Amino acid sequence: MHTRCKAVHSVDESLNNSASGKQIRLQDVDSSFIEHDDCFDGYRVFDKTIMFTNIQNFASCKNCGHDIKLSEKCVRGLSSVFSIECKNCKYSCSFRNSKMLGKRKNIPEINRRFVYAMRTIGQGHAAMTTFCGVMDFPPPVAEKSYNNIINKLQLCSKEVAEASMQSAALEGGNFDKFFRYNN
């Protein structure tokens, strides 16, 4: 469950468009001074163009201080790999928009959550495709990946159900003793 956060207001538009505003760079801010709380956890939906434009307008290369370029390098379902590259010195790094799961850390959590959410409301792959199209998202995972996720979710559900029933049976045994001694 997510908690509501205090409203966050963007930097004044005049600062964004002024010469001094363009000189402000994220490298000037020590990240240890950036306050964050639980509101930073979890997933958000954002327009990639708006996000990239704002980051590119305020961030600069940590090596040479010049402008950066953000791009999306790889898309698999709702999971993406983004790249940041300096326009001057060509320094680059990449990052994902989702935590990775599994022993080999090769399964994007966002895709597994999306499949789970759709199955929870009784929908399948076709509904995911429709939803992604209506929302202007990239297409969901391929049907083969969807089936693999479903199989993994079924295994996890089975393990949880068995553990829950075993726990209930143990509790039930304690209730039997309680009723025998108190009657």
N, C-alpha and C positions, 0 to 999 in steps of 0.2 A: 504494500500500500504506500502510495506517495503522499507526502505532506505538502500542503500549500506553502509556497515561498513568498517572502515579501516581494513586492513589485520591484523590478530592476529597470531603471530608466537608462536609455541609451545616451551616449555623449551628445551634447547639443549639436544640432545640424550645422550651425555656423562654425563650430570648431572643426567639424568633419571637412568642411569645404574651404577653410582658411589656410593660408600658407603655413602658419604656425601649427595648425592641426595636422598638416601633412608631415611635419617634422617630428611629431610625437611617434615614437616607435615602441612596440612592446618590449624590445630589448632593454629599454630604460627602466622597466619596472621589474624589480626583484620578485620572482615568483613566490618567495616566502612571505611577501607582504600581501599577496592576493588572498583575501579571505574567501573561503568556500566552506560549505557545509553539506549536509545530506541532500540538499536540493540539487547538487551537481551529479548525484548518482542516478542511474536509470537511463532510459532511452527517451529521446525527443525527436519530433519531426520538424525539419526545417527545410526551407528552400535553399538548395545548394548554391544558386547564383547569388542570392543575398548574403549568405554566410561567407562564401569565397570572396566576394567583392569587399565586404567589410574587413575581413582578415587581411587581404592584400593591401587595403588602404592604410592599415595601422601597423602591420608587422614588417620587419625587415630581417635580413640575413644576420645571424648571430656572428658570422665570421667577418663580413666586410661592411655590413650596414646598408647594403643596397636593397632594392625591391625584390620581392619574392613572387613566385607564380605557384598557385595551387592547382592541382589537377586530380582527376579520378583515374586511376590506373587499371583497376580491376573491379568488376561487379559480379557477385554471385548471390542471386536473390536480393535480400535487403542488405547484404554485407558488401562493403566496399573497401578498397585500399586506396588511400589518398596519398599524393606526393606533394612535397613542398620543395621547390627548387629556386635557388638564387639566380636572378636574371644576369648577374655580373660574374660571380666566381664559380657558378654552377654547382655549389654545395647543394646536396639534396638529402632528404630523408623521407621515409614513408610511414604511414600509420593506418590502422584499421578503425572502423567505426563501431566495432563490436569486439567483446571479449571472445577468445577462442577456447573451445571445450575439447574434451577427449584426451586420451593418453598422448597423442601426437600433437595436441593443440591445433587441430586442423578443421574444427567444426565451429562455424560462427554461431554464437549464442542467439543472436537476433533472429536467425532463420529457424532455429529450433523453437524459440519462443513464439514466433509467428505461426508455425504449424500447430503448436500446442493451443494457442489462443483460438485459432479457427476451428480446431477439433472440439474445443471446449464449448463452442457455440453451435456445434453440429454441422460445420461446413468442412469441405475438403479442398483439394487442389484447384478445381475449377473456380470455386468461390474466391480463393486466394488470387487467382489470375484476374478475375473481374475486379476485385478490390484494388489490386495494384494498378490496373488500368484506369479506374475511376479516380484514384488518388494521384495519378501521374508518377507512380513509383516505378522502379525497374521491375521487370517480371519476377515472379517468385522463383524459388528453387525449381529445378527440373523435376519432373514426376518421379524419376528414379531416386533422386535425393530426398524428395518428399516421402517416398515409401520407406527409405532407410530411416528417416527421422521417426516416422510412425512406428516402425518396428522397435526402435530404441525407446520411444515413449511407452510402448506396450510392456516392454521388459521392466522398465522403471516402475510403471504402475503396478505390475504384478508383484515386484519386490516389496513395494510399499504396502500393498493390500495384504500380502502374506505376513509381513511384520506386524501390521495393525491387528490382524486376526489372532496372531500368536499372543500378542500383548493382551488382547481382550480375553482370550482363553485363560491366560494366567490370572487376570483380574477376576474372571468368573470363578475360578477355583477358590480364590480368597473369599468371595461372596458366599460360596457354598459352606465354607468353614464357619463364616460369621453367622449364617442363619442356623446351622446345626447347633452351635454353642449357645445361641441366644433364645432358643425355643424351648 
